[in-house]
Amino acid sequence: MDEKLPPPSPEEQEQRLETERVTRRSFLMNVGIALNAAVAIAIATPVVGYLLGPVLRRKDYLQWISLGETAEFTPGETRLVTFRDPFANSWDGDTANIPAYVRCSEPGKFTVFAINCAHLGCPVRWFSESQLFMCPCHGGVYYADGSRASGPPERGLFTYELKVEGGKLMINAGQMPTLQNRASAAPCPGSTPAPNESALVKRIEPCPGTKASTIG
């Protein structure tokens, strides 16, 4: 005959109940910690991606994009072109297409102008009849070489860094050319500014001998 085990003492019963309570409490705590961690990661991921995006994609800022074969640009003409934003997402559509003006002043010599007016960024239009760029917003006018002709802008049109490689005209399209990344904090060494020259123009115009955005 099987011997019956003696019933547990009250102390043993209490110990078993306490062990079950501790185990249940630990399980629920671990589940709560896991859920909180998952929520924290879901919230932090886009924030961290936004903060570290410029660092992680630093090489993209130096991405060179082809505007076409150099033979496609006729000497003496200025032509409107469009290139794709190197940071475009698949859902950006046509908004990621960026226009610019390519001027071929003579065979092998190119300048690529940003379409934005140097005043407040409105898109300028090229008029081949008058050989002028004109801004429809506030009346800014630029000569064919991009220099300021009249109106509120205090400087000429911004230009892209460019090069010719494999017979193609390439521009550094990773960053829009603006006052923010073209301004210089110090005047050119040994330069003497003109007495009537605007302080803003003195600060942002390139120094003689520096690398220009024209290939010739």
C-alpha positions in Angstrom: 0.0 0.0 0.0 1.1 3.5 -0.8 2.0 5.5 2.1 0.3 8.8 2.3 2.5 11.8 2.8 1.8 13.9 5.8 0.0 17.1 5.0 2.3 20.2 4.9 2.6 22.1 8.0 1.2 25.7 8.1 4.7 27.1 7.8 5.4 25.0 4.6 2.1 26.1 3.1 2.9 29.8 3.8 6.3 29.4 2.3 4.9 27.8 -0.9 2.3 30.6 -1.3 5.1 33.2 -0.8 7.2 31.5 -3.5 4.3 31.5 -5.9 3.6 35.2 -5.2 7.3 36.2 -5.8 7.4 34.2 -9.0 4.2 35.8 -10.3 5.4 39.2 -9.3 8.8 38.7 -11.1 7.1 37.5 -14.2 4.8 40.5 -14.4 7.6 42.9 -13.7 9.8 41.4 -16.4 6.9 41.6 -18.9 6.4 45.3 -17.9 10.1 46.1 -18.3 10.1 44.4 -21.8 7.0 46.4 -22.9 8.4 49.7 -21.6 11.8 49.0 -23.4 10.0 48.3 -26.7 8.0 51.5 -26.4 11.2 53.5 -25.6 13.0 52.0 -28.6 10.1 52.8 -30.9 10.0 56.4 -29.7 13.8 56.9 -29.6 14.6 55.4 -33.1 13.3 58.3 -35.2 14.8 60.9 -32.8 18.2 59.3 -32.9 18.0 58.9 -36.7 17.2 62.6 -37.0 20.0 63.7 -34.8 22.6 61.4 -36.3 21.4 61.6 -39.9 23.8 64.3 -41.0 26.7 62.4 -39.5 25.7 59.0 -40.9 25.0 60.4 -44.3 28.0 62.8 -44.4 29.3 61.2 -47.6 26.0 61.9 -49.3 26.7 65.6 -48.8 29.6 65.2 -51.2 27.7 63.3 -53.8 28.5 64.2 -57.4 25.6 64.1 -59.9 25.8 64.2 -63.7 23.9 66.9 -65.5 24.6 65.3 -68.9 27.3 65.1 -71.5 29.4 68.3 -72.0 28.6 68.1 -75.7 24.9 68.7 -74.9 25.6 72.3 -73.8 26.1 74.7 -76.7 28.8 77.4 -76.1 27.2 80.9 -75.6 23.9 79.4 -74.3 22.3 79.1 -70.8 20.1 76.2 -70.3 17.7 75.1 -67.6 18.4 71.5 -66.3 16.9 69.4 -63.5 18.7 66.9 -61.3 17.4 64.5 -58.6 18.0 65.4 -54.9 20.5 62.9 -53.6 18.6 62.7 -50.3 15.3 62.0 -52.0 13.0 59.3 -50.6 10.9 57.1 -52.8 7.7 59.0 -51.8 9.1 62.5 -52.6 8.0 62.3 -56.2 8.6 65.4 -58.4 9.4 67.5 -55.3 12.9 66.0 -55.3 13.7 67.3 -58.8 15.9 70.4 -58.4 16.3 72.9 -61.2 19.5 74.8 -62.0 20.9 76.8 -64.9 24.0 75.6 -66.9 25.9 78.3 -68.7 28.5 77.3 -71.3 30.4 80.6 -72.0 32.8 78.9 -74.3 33.9 75.4 -75.3 34.9 73.6 -72.1 34.0 76.4 -69.8 30.9 75.9 -67.6 29.1 77.6 -64.7 26.1 76.0 -62.9 23.8 78.5 -61.2 21.4 77.8 -58.4 17.9 78.8 -59.5 17.3 80.7 -56.3 17.6 84.4 -56.1 20.3 85.5 -53.7 17.8 87.9 -52.0 15.1 85.7 -50.6 15.4 82.5 -52.6 12.6 83.0 -55.2 13.3 81.1 -58.5 14.8 83.3 -61.2 14.0 83.1 -64.9 16.5 83.3 -67.8 15.6 85.6 -70.7 17.8 84.8 -73.6 16.6 87.9 -75.5 18.1 90.3 -72.9 20.7 87.9 -71.6 19.5 88.5 -68.1 18.3 86.5 -65.1 15.3 88.1 -63.5 13.5 87.4 -60.2 9.7 87.9 -60.4 9.3 88.4 -56.6 11.3 91.6 -55.8 12.9 92.6 -59.1 16.4 91.2 -58.7 18.3 91.2 -62.0 21.5 89.4 -62.8 23.8 89.4 -65.8 24.5 86.3 -67.9 27.6 85.5 -65.8 25.4 85.5 -62.7 26.7 88.8 -61.3 24.3 91.3 -59.8 22.8 93.8 -62.2 20.2 95.6 -60.1 17.5 95.1 -57.4 17.7 94.1 -53.7 20.2 91.2 -53.9 23.6 92.3 -52.6 25.5 89.7 -54.5 25.3 87.5 -57.6 23.7 84.1 -58.0 25.1 81.2 -56.1 26.9 78.5 -58.0 27.5 74.8 -57.6 30.9 73.2 -57.3 31.5 71.3 -60.6 33.9 69.2 -62.6 34.1 67.4 -65.9 34.6 63.7 -65.6 34.4 61.1 -68.4 32.9 63.7 -70.7 30.1 64.5 -68.3 29.4 67.7 -66.4 29.2 66.8 -62.7 28.0 69.0 -59.8 28.3 68.6 -56.1 24.6 68.3 -55.5 24.7 67.2 -51.9 24.2 70.7 -50.5 22.4 73.7 -51.9 24.8 76.6 -52.5 23.6 79.3 -50.1 25.0 82.2 -48.1 25.1 79.9 -45.1 27.8 77.5 -46.6 29.5 80.0 -48.8 30.1 83.0 -46.4 33.5 83.7 -45.1 34.1 85.0 -41.6 37.3 86.8 -42.5 38.3 89.2 -45.4 40.7 88.1 -48.1 44.3 88.3 -46.9 45.9 91.6 -48.0 42.7 92.9 -49.6 41.5 96.5 -49.4 37.7 96.7 -49.7 36.2 99.4 -51.8 34.9 102.4 -49.7 31.3 102.0 -50.9 31.2 98.2 -51.0 28.5 96.5 -48.9 29.7 94.8 -45.8 27.7 91.7 -46.7 29.3 91.6 -50.2 32.8 92.0 -48.6 32.1 89.1 -46.3 30.7 86.6 -48.9 32.6 87.2 -52.1 35.4 84.7 -52.8 39.0 85.7 -52.4 41.1 86.1 -55.5 42.9 82.9 -56.3 40.5 80.6 -54.5 38.8 77.7 -56.2 36.0 79.0 -58.4 32.9 77.2 -59.5 33.8 77.6 -63.2 35.8 75.1 -65.3 37.8 76.5 -68.1 
